[in-house]
Amino acid sequence: MQGSYWIETLGCAKNEVDSDHIAGGLLAEGYVPAARAEDADLVVVNTCAFIESARAESVDAILDIGDRRRVGSRLVVTGCLAARAGAEIAEALPEVDLVADVGVPVTLREGPRWRAAPDRLPSLDLMRIPRPPATAPWAYVKIAEGCDRRCGFCAIPSFRGPQRSRTVDEILAEVDGLGVEEVVLVSQDLASFGKDRGAPGSLETLVRAIAERVHWVRLLYLFPTALNNRLIETIVDTGVPYFDLSLQHVSPPLLRRMRRPGSRRGILDKIEHIRSLAPDATLRSSFILGYPGETEEDHDELLGFLDEAQLDWVGLFPYSAEDGTYAAALDDQVAPALALERLRECAELQDGITAKRRAQLVGTTTTVLVDRAGRARSIREAPEIDGVVTVPEAWSVGTFRDVVISAAIGPDLEAVGIDER
């Protein structure tokens, strides 16, 4: 046995998948999981570097674990911060024993501290390492790495590289080994899956194949202009009409500055089409407030869209200037205080919309998947980012139950069994 390990994961769902693959590699090498970081022989911090606050959180986590880990253990830093600033991390933080770009297991037997230029970062294709079975009744599955788009605010392509899609067979083999009831597909650009392999339309094939294996399949972060009618119909046909549209804004002039296509009218037309096929479809999106050049007219356009679209779930984020991105060099930077004021205005409007849409569900029947004791979700709630459904504590985790929604409390619902009304 090699020893014990602990993995600290920061950031998005894609990082959670990477951590699962790291764990799979460590288990294959003979490591066993530790109960806490302080007990582990090897501590891995899988970092986020999407925006400045995420980088600061990652550094704080490294320093904290560096202080808490036991004498003689090793501290490895991986993930986006390692890919984006590996040399700086290795130089500035003596607590770190190894910095690895994407993977860890291939480098674990190396003794000395790593100090090198970024192009010499040790790396490993994590997607080829088998994952252990899931510990929850659902799991994220990453179907591609990298991104070919060049949105003005995003630095991800600069350190994650171009899109690299996995094969359908690789993904299905992973799904089969997870033992879950729900699969949540993630990547930087889901709707472009397969295009880099010369196989456009592969996402529809993949979704249909997964839907034959698990009860629910859900897709997160769909680029709106790449969401064609075939994909919309495929998602609706799975029985989980949940659409997470990565919009960022709706004002055409601002979208052009963001280097993204689309318009308020075009997006509303797509939403109308989705609801014509599935009137109860759930719609989620996210928006950036305070992007350089955002005017009051742009902001009013977004407020009008939120009121008209009546989305179920919305994430709102203030703009963060990222080195190396197109937007960082733009003029007309918006004052942070004004960006936050606009964010609060959108949040107040959307919170009311979400609460109203949730309240409309009271008295309806639905099916829920019990995630953990007393907590469940229906097809309307994605794990970890949306509201939850409170259910009786005695219901077994991993089971489906037919329920009546008995109450709504903001974004969350309460439910009872159909026979317990």
Number of C-alpha atoms within 10 A of each C-alpha: 8 12 16 21 24 22 22 18 22 21 18 12 20 18 20 20 20 24 26 23 23 26 25 19 22 23 21 15 15 11 20 18 18 17 11 14 22 19 17 24 22 25 28 27 24 29 26 26 25 18 17 14 12 16 20 14 16 25 19 12 18 25 15 11 18 21 12 12 19 16 10 9 18 19 21 22 30 25 28 25 26 27 24 21 17 27 19 15 20 20 12 10 13 12 16 22 19 27 32 27 25 24 26 28 20 15 16 15 8 10 9 8 13 20 17 15 11 17 10 13 20 18 17 17 14 20 22 12 20 20 23 18 16 15 10 16 18 22 23 25 24 23 24 25 22 18 21 15 16 16 19 22 23 21 20 22 18 15 17 19 12 16 23 18 23 18 15 19 11 13 17 15 11 20 22 13 13 22 19 20 18 25 24 17 21 22 24 24 22 24 24 24 27 22 15 15 13 9 12 13 16 19 20 17 12 18 21 15 15 22 19 11 17 16 16 20 27 25 23 23 20 21 18 20 17 12 16 12 12 11 18 19 15 17 22 18 15 17 16 21 26 24 24 21 21 17 23 20 24 26 21 17 16 21 22 14 19 21 15 20 18 17 19 18 13 14 18 15 13 17 19 14 14 23 16 11 14 18 11 12 20 20 20 22 21 17 19 17 27 25 28 22 17 19 16 10 10 20 22 14 16 20 19 14 19 18 13 10 17 17 19 22 24 22 16 18 14 18 21 20 21 18 14 13 18 18 23 17 14 14 9 11 16 16 12 15 11 13 20 17 14 19 20 14 13 23 17 10 13 22 16 13 20 20 17 16 18 21 19 13 16 16 13 11 16 18 15 24 24 26 21 17 15 16 19 28 24 21 20 23 22 20 19 8 10 16 21 22 23 21 23 15 12 8 18 15 17 19 14 18 19 16 22 22 24 18 19 20 11 15 20 18 21 19 26 19 18 13 8 8 9
